Amino acid sequence: MKGTLSDQPLAELIREISSRNFSGTLRLEYDRAQAAVYFESGRVIFAASNIRSLRLAEYLNKRAVVAEKELARLGNLSDLDLAAAVCTSGLVTREQVDQLLAVMVADVLRVALLWTTGTWDFNERARLGYPIEVTVDINNLLREAGQRMPLKFVSARFRNPNETISRAFDSAAGGENLLPSESFLLSRLDAPARMQDLVDLSGLRELDAHRIIYGLALSGMVTREYWHHAFRAEQPRTGKEPAEVAPPKPMTREAEAAAEAAKELADLETFLDRLGESSDYYQVIGLSPEADASEIKLAYYALARRYHPDRFHLQSGTPQHARISSAFARVTQAYETLTEPGARAAYDAALERSRQFSGASKSKVGAGIGTTDGVEFAVGAGDDEFPEAGQCFREGLNALQAGQLQFAVKQLAAAARLSPRDARYRAHYGRALAAGGQTRRLAESELQAAVKLEPANATYRTMLAELYFDLNFHRRAQTELQRALAIDPNDAKARALLRKIEKARRTG
């Protein structure tokens, strides 16, 4: 059987092969990267890749288990041949090798599970020519993959809003590793529910709810009525003499570099998605509110090493680079706030007020997601709940109109921090940030937050379009203006800016 990963990603293939108890070899190819996953009666027993960083030699070397010169002496062996060689030579114990192989196989699967383009080929007659079975927590890996795959790709896996979703009988297994949003959704599945009803009940936007349900379904914690099947209803026939196959051959250095670049971009997309779902500074930095300043500093530097905009200088001037810059500016803002004692104390106080108001609101309406929304996108209140927010906003707006930019940014930031669900505060804070060259990177996230809070507000969309125009992202500006005019066809400012963009295109 053959197919494409865009139609059947690895996660769904593993789920289906396991449910049908198939044996054989599943080969995957994404660009020049390859992987092979070996099954025995539905169980994943081994996986290997031609990506250099996912070869056993790299694990032995980086963990200082075997010296590099010893590995060089053994030559360029396959992973399992190398495992046998280092054991036979007495360099490592069998137990050490088995532990490293388990880590390697899990990493190979983590990478390949994120491939949403490429091809696959399953051969039920091709078997692994080694007596080995590596133990991996496949259900947890599948659930993690569901959380990391692109939102739109995951959402496209659900074509029928009337599909029935049910809780599995053994869904309690593995529950200790669940995200709060996953636990909340499971707790609402006492009886089978329509997909759309479950989405509405989750309190999440549809894309995010689909991602949660998809991960739970892949791991077997919930059952779906419809899957996109890759195999025929009957089990594939097996030959009398199964063919033995070897793991993929190592790729060239050029191909390795291309695969690493693709992996890095996929990791970046996952980071940007995670940041988009973060609701407070602690989630942005990836730590709990109990973290001390040294932990926050280490977490920030780790993020900087991987996602600082300067690492992606080749994309400079593109919308993607602007998105990276905006996202990392948010990380920097979180870091600066949480490492300055006074600012952190004020932030924690505002966060606690948001939590209290959020809890009161949820007890009244009976909705919510099991976790408390943070201060960045908290279920906040208007001026009645935080009267100082309204005062800060008025002072900031007056300062902005008077050209006192520094004071305007300070006051509008305070208003947005105290009442983050007020779209006016977020929009005008973004407008003030856009007016300063040093703070422009932060403006996009604030204006996008305002649009998210009030998607039918044409003014906020026009303000976002003005920012995109100033950044020379004319296509994105045009898109926002078209949306604004669809809401308010008489928006004179939107029409004027649209004409300006069209003129720039004609003359440019």
Secondary structure as GFF3:
##gff-version 3
##sequence-region A 1 508
A	DSSP	beta_strand	2	4	.	.	.	ID=ss1
A	DSSP	alpha_helix	10	19	.	.	.	ID=ss2
A	DSSP	beta_strand	24	30	.	.	.	ID=ss3
A	DSSP	beta_strand	33	40	.	.	.	ID=ss4
A	DSSP	beta_strand	43	49	.	.	.	ID=ss5
A	DSSP	three_ten_helix	52	54	.	.	.	ID=ss6
A	DSSP	alpha_helix	56	62	.	.	.	ID=ss7
A	DSSP	alpha_helix	68	74	.	.	.	ID=ss8
A	DSSP	alpha_helix	79	88	.	.	.	ID=ss9
A	DSSP	alpha_helix	94	112	.	.	.	ID=ss10
A	DSSP	beta_strand	119	123	.	.	.	ID=ss11
A	DSSP	beta_strand	126	128	.	.	.	ID=ss12
A	DSSP	alpha_helix	138	148	.	.	.	ID=ss13
A	DSSP	alpha_helix	151	155	.	.	.	ID=ss14
A	DSSP	beta_strand	164	167	.	.	.	ID=ss15
A	DSSP	three_ten_helix	175	177	.	.	.	ID=ss16
A	DSSP	alpha_helix	180	187	.	.	.	ID=ss17
A	DSSP	beta_strand	193	194	.	.	.	ID=ss18
A	DSSP	alpha_helix	195	202	.	.	.	ID=ss19
A	DSSP	alpha_helix	206	218	.	.	.	ID=ss20
A	DSSP	beta_strand	222	224	.	.	.	ID=ss21
A	DSSP	beta_strand	243	245	.	.	.	ID=ss22
A	DSSP	alpha_helix	253	277	.	.	.	ID=ss23
A	DSSP	alpha_helix	281	285	.	.	.	ID=ss24
A	DSSP	alpha_helix	293	307	.	.	.	ID=ss25
A	DSSP	three_ten_helix	309	315	.	.	.	ID=ss26
A	DSSP	alpha_helix	319	339	.	.	.	ID=ss27
A	DSSP	alpha_helix	341	365	.	.	.	ID=ss28
A	DSSP	alpha_helix	387	401	.	.	.	ID=ss29
A	DSSP	alpha_helix	405	418	.	.	.	ID=ss30
A	DSSP	alpha_helix	423	434	.	.	.	ID=ss31
A	DSSP	alpha_helix	440	453	.	.	.	ID=ss32
A	DSSP	alpha_helix	458	470	.	.	.	ID=ss33
A	DSSP	alpha_helix	474	487	.	.	.	ID=ss34
A	DSSP	alpha_helix	492	507	.	.	.	ID=ss35
###
